[in-house]
Amino acid sequence: MKIDVNGAPREVADGATVAEVLAALRLPAAGIAVALDGEVVPRAEHAATPVAEGAVLEVLTAVQGG
């Protein structure tokens, strides 16, 4: 199915969860924040949150510096 990740179109498996999308993108499970269709998805819910066709997923990575 087609979804949008950080403004770029992506193909993911039908019925994929947020955790599965992150794994497919080779993103770490920690140090990121995820919003699905404008709603923040807590890390504890990534594995149980399905992603639907046409969903918009925003992934932010924590950056340290000064």
KANORRA-V50900 format. One record per run of one state. SS is the DSSP state (helix for helix, strand for strand, loop for the rest). FROM is the first residue (numbers start at 1). LEN is the number of residues. If there is no record, write none. Layout:
# KANORRA-V50900
SS|FROM|LEN ; SS|FROM|LEN
This chain:
# KANORRA-V50900
loop|1|1 ; strand|2|4 ; loop|6|2 ; strand|8|4 ; loop|12|5 ; strand|17|1 ; helix|18|7 ; loop|25|7 ; strand|32|5 ; loop|37|2 ; strand|39|2 ; loop|41|2 ; helix|43|6 ; loop|49|1 ; strand|50|1 ; loop|51|5 ; strand|56|6 ; loop|62|5
